[in-house]
Amino acid sequence: MEQVKVEVPDGALTALRFGTGPKIAIAAHGITASGMAFRSVARQLPDDWTLIALDLRGRGGSNTLPGPYGMSRHAEDICAAAAKFGQGRPVALVGQSMGAYAALRAAARRPELFTRLVLVDGGLPLPVPGGADLDAILAATLGPAIARLDETYPSVQAYVDFFRAHPALAAEWNDDLTAYVRYDATGPEGAVRSRVDGAAVRADGRDLLAEAASFGDDLRKLTVPTVLLHAPRGMFGQEPGMLPAPLVEHWRGLAPHLVTELVDANHYTILMTDGPAAVIVRHLTAE
């Protein structure tokens, strides 16, 4: 793995480059994650592939890039990476959770940049009641993840141990998850914290809710071959998943280029464990 940079109008986005093959895939991560979330996927790629896993603005090595945030802004950054590393040829694209929404928008707006799109447990509009308190919904769904961003830990190992106790991760902990958490850790001993910018997370969370209908528009106008991989269990390892079966069925009927597949995992292990990662790679590298 090596760090590379993607020039954008207001600075440089950090990305993690895995592999040296001529075939390129761009990856976009979840709302409080980083490019390191795709380490398991990268290890499954054939030798003739390279994975460029972005640190989206506000996260990882891109945590000092300014807002505004939101899926349209992240989509612009994804397109900049596709243009840079594709060098005139379209590339494959994968996004997980929030990154799936940003990847969807990129593929809908600039289809000429992409050969295929893999959405991992994200990308479908989530029903939001009219007049709903968006901050209340965020607190109910992402509350623990957002709270973590304001906390400090006595050491990097203590931060790893905190993640290791997570109910969705504990039973399937692996070296990729350890590397992911260590990459996110910053600060001195006694005050270790996440590198993720809480303001970016809150802004992106509101955008996902407030602009939910727009992702339906993106799905309908897709021309890039697209597969949605979804998990039956959610953020805490519980049923149902983030994308319940009726929602998946609804959008499979409305989006002509959308193929769906259920993967036996939860919202995190669908990306960061070997079996599900191999499924992602199978679709990402399909001819």
Sequence and secondary structure as in RCSB ss.txt:
>XXXX:A:sequence
MEQVKVEVPDGALTALRFGTGPKIAIAAHGITASGMAFRSVARQLPDDWTLIALDLRGRGGSNTLPGPYGMSRHA
EDICAAAAKFGQGRPVALVGQSMGAYAALRAAARRPELFTRLVLVDGGLPLPVPGGADLDAILAATLGPAIARLD
ETYPSVQAYVDFFRAHPALAAEWNDDLTAYVRYDATGPEGAVRSRVDGAAVRADGRDLLAEAASFGDDLRKLTVP
TVLLHAPRGMFGQEPGMLPAPLVEHWRGLAPHLVTELVDANHYTILMTDGPAAVIVRHLTAE
>XXXX:A:secstr
 EEEEEEETTEEEEEEEE   SEEEEEE  TT  GGGGHHHHHHS TTEEEEEE  TTSGGGTTS    SHHHHH
HHHHHHHHHHHTTS EEEEEETHHHHHHHHHHHH GGGEEEEEEES  S     TT  HHHHHHHHHHHHHHHTT
  BSSHHHHHHHHHT TTTGGG  HHHHHHHHHHEES TT BEE S HHHHHHHHHHHHHTHHHHHHHHHT  S 
EEEEE SS TTS SS SS HHHHHHHHHH TTEEEEE SS TTHHHHSHHHHHHHHHHHT  
